Amino acid sequence: MADHVQSLAQLENLCKQLYETTDTTTRLQAEKALVEFTNSPDCLSKCQLLLERGSSSYSQLLAATCLTKLVSRTNNPLPLEQRIDIRNYVLNYLATRPKLATFVTQALIQLYARITKLGWFDCQKDDYVFRNAITDVTRFLQDSVEYCIIGVTILSQLTNEINQVSATAFLIEADTTHPLTKHRKIASSFRDSSLFDIFTLSCNLLKQASGKNLNLNDESQHGLLMQLLKLTHNCLNFDFIGTSTDESSDDLCTVQIPTSWRSAFLDSSTLQLFFDLYHSIPPSFSPLVLSCLVQIASVRRSLFNNAERAKFLSHLVDGVKRILENPQHWEFAPNSVHYLLSLWQRLAASVPYVKATEPHMLETYTPEVTKAYITSRLESVHIILRDGLEDPLEDTGLVQQQLDQLSTIGRCEYEKTCALLVQLFDQSAQSYQELLQSASASPMDIAVQEGRLTWLVYIIGAVIGGRVSFASTDEQDAMDGELVCRVLQLMNLTDSRLAQAGNEKLELAMLSFFEQFRKIYIGDQVQKSSKLYRRLSEVLGLNDETMVLSVFIGKIITNLKYWGRCEPITSKTLQLLNDLSIGYSSVRKLVKLSAVQFMLNNHTSEHFSFLGINNQSNLTDMRCRTTFYTALGRLLMVDLGEDEDQYEQFMLPLTAAFEAVAQMFSTNSFNEQEAKRTLVGLVRDLRGIAFAFNAKTSFMMLFEWIYPSYMPILQRAIELWYHDPACTTPVLKLMAELVHNRSQRLQFDVSSPNGILLFRETSKMITMYGNRILTLGEVPKDQVYALKLKGISICFSMLKAALSGSYVNFGVFRLYGDDALDNALQTFIKLLLSIPHSDLLDYPKLSQSYYSLLEVLTQDHMNFIASLEPHVIMYILSSISEGLTALDTMVCTGCCSCLDHIVTYLFKQLSRSTKKRTTPLNQESDRFLHIMQQHPEMIQQMLSTVLNIIIFEDCRNQWSMSRPLLGLILLNEKYFSDLRNSIVNSQPPEKQQAMHLCFENLMEGIERNLLTKNRDRFTQNLSAFRREVNDSMKNSTYGVNSNDMMS
């Protein structure tokens, strides 16, 4: 007993350390100890003791959380009687202790909800023991307000838990049946047996609450109303037919209310209840009430006949009208601008397609909306500056989103939009000019005009970007010309003042304008006879596209000269230069400009301050250099041809930088920070050039310049600074770019060994980085990607690019005793085994690089995979198995391809082993076959997963899924037969024959081989199979949908 008391005291102390201490080390140690406790055999009994005798809320929270984990585990689950006892204990505990901390109550309710969901189909003496939720909470609802809140919260949490796929789908019977199917069965059963009763109960309690004089100053009554509204919303927000809508989308989906709920929606008092609540309760409740009304308004049309629907809509519109007529709550809707613009954007976009004879009046009201938006933005500038409020212009993402919407609205009745913008711009520009010339002008007045002009420049860029070529007239192009002239004149004014002062927000608006102008009026697809150019010629003397491009380049050089220390402006300016360098005709016109030739001949920090190595606050600020050199590389390539002298002249600043780093490395003591900055800047520049050089001639010049002279410097940098990702990431990315055979640029002559030499350098870098990064030891979870996984991910990409580049014959390495290939592959395995499975899928870039590399290895280096140790093979197969269910389609498709290669290899080796041959199987193949025969469950599980995804889920890559499936079936014919019988028997009796026939048709005409012709026939059969199965299951209550839903 004394031991129990002592261990309880220790646990309570650990909880305190976990939740209260500010010392990170102490908290991590406490967390580690508590994780061990969770996995200990006596966890269950100690949790009960903690709840009974624990003196702190934190220990109660720990007990509730641990119990939730225990009831959720799939291996070694708790017996039914024990789960019933825990459920009853939790209810009694909540009923006898109403004063628990809120987070403890929440955790216990979560435990109750999890037990109920996972045990939904569990029977004891023909009774479904976990389906009595309403009975369970009745005693709470009949007691005081505090108890009533607990009862309502239990129902709300249970509804939410059963509706959520992510929370428990993969905890439910992870055997042969796919978890998503189990989840839908539970959700459908709950919907049919309990959900309507919960919804009715919730509405009745709301009616009772609104009928009484609620004292909402009383915290408990306030809380009860809040929980009742949440419960009602959870009921209406239930995924009734398993469509799993995308919550991040703005599009409101139809709420598929079951037919059995009709009575509630035909009764107008249900709808009226929520409108009455909206008007009678404080504004803080408004969002919840409106959320319920939105769900009710979105019910499926087929729930009503025409007369019923007309009546329902009439009530709905009357209620909405009442809300709009009493706008006392609108100050609580600061984000309404987005939704209003979204509505008008869709209305304006539909104008060309409206065929109705009745007038829609959009041409009357749309200009008013445009005017209201523009004038409200301009009027806000003074108030924001005067009161020191948050400036919306600082949230460039939000501004861009609103401008995208306005671009469509503003083009409707464009003449009116243009006239308004010209008038407002001229007023602000004139005032601004007068203020600049006045000696007594106050900074506040100047700032107001600059703010107004910033909005106007953004808006002009947006409406120009909204031009649709097929619907645009010459007159509208002329209007665009009027607007462009004004912005360019303003630019000349602001640029002339940059030596004294500049406005960052106005410069960003200018760059946004230039980007929109470039998209619409610069490039190969633009009509050069556009009226816009005529207007530019008349006002500014810009006669053609070349002269306009010179204005662009002039602005780019000005920005880089004056704003080199401002990262947002520098990066957006360089992005504009990069975009200009992509167009076929524009890049050829750019090269002829003297300003561009100046850039090509003077790309040094003396002329472009952002290229300097001493003015950056940290190494990551140099990222924009890659963009700059990508653009310069494209511009250089236009006239480069085979001119090595011109190339060497261009590379002089980079040659000098490499020589400087080499000089530093050759001495024992050097300034490490200076060396890092020089090298990181240099490799970022080189990566930009390497990316741009996508032709063989130019890329070979770069390759011969860097190899062998400067490659040792890159290797030395990795060796010295492997622990500093700010240095290693740029170097590894450069190497990954150099080995990437983009556009077949890595074509070496037949007598050249350079392909093999390049792979040797790749192998050397991967091996050196890999071996050193593994010496880092334990890395904190929040830093593991930055310090370790990001570098490993780039190494995987580099190895994949080298292995799939088709410029190396990898057979020669083993033939001549060269260990470069073996070293690279063994390092890959070491790195892979240092990564937990969960991390492979948690980090998208790592997922994509790993699975694409694995695809190449299983395709071309299967003998290497077959030669690995059993635990490594099982790790790789497990990662493929988990990747099959990944949300990223690219990862899932890659896994299908890997699995196909492995299964094909296995099938071929098995076929050979059964034939009488003089040459026996090689040792690797024999071992691999033996391992697979020892562990058939892994391949069988993948067969089950693939089949279940095809049958029960929204399979977006059916073709990819079909390729490994045939091999899996042929390797596991008995298991497939059992699986088929299991799926058939899980259907209702009247559907079993149809499902059996579907499986018969799937294998019709399929032979026991993996020839392409046979595979193609199987893929066709599978398409028909999926269609037939879905048709068969549509009306099945056992399937994804139910009869009720289809009515």
Buried (B, 14 or more C-beta within 10 A) or exposed (E): EEEEEEBBEEBBBBBBBBBEEEEEEBBBBBEEBBEEBEEEEEBBEBBBBBBEEBEBBBBBBBBBBBBBBBBBEEEEBBEBEEBBEBBEBBBEBBBEEBEBEEBBBBBBBBBBBBBBBBBBBBEEEEEBBBBBBBEBBEEBBEBEEEBBBBBBBBBBBBBBBBBBBEBBBBBBBBEBBBBBBBBBBBBBBBBBEBBBEBBBBBBEBBBEBBEEEBEBEEEEBBBBBBBBBBBBBBBBBBBBBBBBEEEEEEEEEBBBBBEEBBEBBEEEEBBEBBBBBBBEBEEEBBEBBBBBBBBBBBBBEEBBEEEEBEEBEEBBEEBEEEBEEEEEBEEEBEEEBBEBBBEBBEBBBEBEEEEEEEEEEBEEBBBEBBBEBBEEBBEBBBEBBEEEEEBBBEEBEBBEBBBBBBBBBBBBBBEBBBEBBBEBBEBBBEBBBEBBEEEEBEEEBBBBBBBBBBBBBBBBBBBBBBBEEEEBEEEBBBBBBBBBBBBBBBBEBBBEEBEEEBBBBBBBBBBBBBBBBBBBBBBEEBEEEBBBBBBBBEBBEBEEBBBBBBBBBBBBBBBBEBBBBBBBBBBBBBBBBBBBBEBEBBBEBBBEBEBBEEBBEEBEBEBBBBBBBEEBEEBEBBBBBBBBBBBBBBBBBBEBEEEEEBBEEBBEBBBEBBEBBBEBBEEEEEEEEBBBBBBBBBBBBBBBBBBBBBBBBBBBBBBEBBBEEBBBBBBBBBEBBBBBBBBBBBBBBBBBBBBBBBEEBBEBEEEEEBBBBBBBBBBBBBBBBBBBBBEEEEBEEEEBBEBBBBBBBBBBBBBBBBBBBEBBEBEEBEEEEBEBBBBBBBBBBBBBBBBEEEBBBEBBBBBBBBBBBBBBBBBEBBEBBBBBEBEBBBBBBBBBBBBBBBEBEBBBBBBBBBBBBBBBBBBBBBEBEEEEEEEEBEEBBBBBBEBBEEBEEBBBBBBBBBBBBBBBBEBEEEEBBBBBBBBBBBBBEEBBEEBBEEBBEBBEEEBBEBBBEBBEEBBEEBEEEBEEEBBEBBBEBBEEBBEBBBEBBBBBBBBBBBEBBEE
